[in-house]
Amino acid sequence: MKTVYVNDANQASIICPKCGFTKEIDMTNFKNAQKSLKGKCRCGEVFGFSIEFRKNYRKKVRLAGEYRINRKEKKGEIIVEDLSMNGIRFVNLGLHQISIDDTLEIKFELDNQMRSEINTLVQVVWVKDQMVGAKFSGPKSFKSELGFYLRT
């Protein structure tokens, strides 16, 4: 299934895989909808595609790490599942008290040749059971290492 990226104006170019016909579509009404859609071209071809509103590429990873909740002194082990230049998604390996808007100190090692350590602050955006999504909020000193890592 092809991924279609939505631009800043909420427009996406849908291309028929059979005939190549392209149509610009306003995706505003799909922002909170299911991300997998079906299209039907004027040539009769029916095809599936997924829409992506993210501004940055997310790399799927499996990296061991740890977190500490600022001001609560609670900490735990995590597995980082994906990374982008702006954020992180991880699974907490134990019981936790992480809430939306918590500030966490996150520490993990990239699986690159230099085994670069990332140690930064994040702000929790969402929590679903053991899964946590957060955006980077600390100093951006790791951005060049992370940027290079995401391109490899």
N, C-alpha and C positions, 0 to 999 in steps of 0.2 A: 504494500500500500504506500503510495507516494505521500510525502508530507508537503503541505502548502504553507508557506510563511506569510503572515499577515503584517503589512507595513504599519507605520505610525498613523496613517489615515484610515486604518481598519479595512484596507483594500487587499484583496488577494487575487492573484492570477491563476485561474483554473485552466489546465491544459488537458485536452482530450488525448488519452494515450493512443487512440486509434488513428485519428485524422489530424491531430495537432491544433485543432481550433482552440483559440485562447479567448477567455472571457474574464473581465475584471468584475469582481463581486464584492459588494459591501458586506463585511463580516461582523458588523456591530451587533446584530441580533444573535450571533453565535458565540459571543464571549463567555457566557455561562452555560452553554449547551454542551452536549456530548461532542467530543473532539474527533470522532470518526463519522464521516458523512458519505453520502452517495451522490453522484452527479449523473445527469443524462445529457449527452451531447446532441446537437441537431442532426448528427449522422446516425443516431440511434444507439450509440455505445453507452452502456451503463458501467460506471466505474466508481471505486471507492477511493477516498483520500482522507487524510487527517489534517487538521488545522493546528497551527502552532502560533500562539500570540507572544511567546517569549522573545525578549530582545537579544538574549545571549544563548549560545550553544551550551547544552548540558552534556557532560561526558559521564557515561556510566562507569562506575569504579567499584571496587570492593577493598576499602582501606580501613584498617583497625585504628581506633583513636580513643580519645577520652574527652569528657566535658566537665566543667564545674559551673554551677549556677552562682553568679555573682550575688553577694549579700545573703545567700542561704547556706553557703559552705557545703552544699550537696554536690556530689560528683558521681560519675559512672563511666562505663565503657560503652563505646559505640562502634558501629560499622558504617562508614561513609558510603552511600550508594550512588550519589551523583554530585557533580560539582559544576559550577559555572563561574564566570568572573564576578557575579553578584551574589551568589548564594550556594547553599549546601542542603542536601537531604540526607538524613542518616537514620539508622535504626538504633534505638537504645536497647542494650542487652539485658537490662534489669528493670526492676520497678523504678519509677521516676516520679518526680514532682515538677516536671517542666510544664510551664504554662505559656500561652501566647503573650508576647511582649517581654518575656524574660530575656535578660542579657546573659549569654553563656560565654565562657572562655572555652574555645575548641582547640584541640591539639591532635594532629595526625601527621603521618609521614607519607609523602607521595611515593609511588612505585617507579620513579624515574631513576636514572643512573646515579644521580647524586643523593638519592633518598632525602630530598628536601623536606624539612620539617615546616609545617604550617602551624602557627600558634597565633590565634586572633580572636577577637570578640565577634559574636553574631547576635542578632536580635531574632527571637522566635516569631515566625509568621503564622504557622499552623502546627497543630499536634493532632495526630490520629493514632490512638493506641500507642504502640512503641515507635511509630514513624514521626519524624520531626522535620519541618522545613524551616529554614532560617536564611536571613540575608546578612552578608558581611557588614559589620558596623565599626570594626576596629581599624587601627592604622593599616594603610594599604601597602606596607613594605613587602608583602609577599606577592603582589600583583604581577610582577614581571615573571617570576618563577611559575606562578599558576597559569598565566597567559601562554607561556611556552609549552607547559605540560598539556594544556587543553588542545593545543594544535598538533600534538603528536599521537 
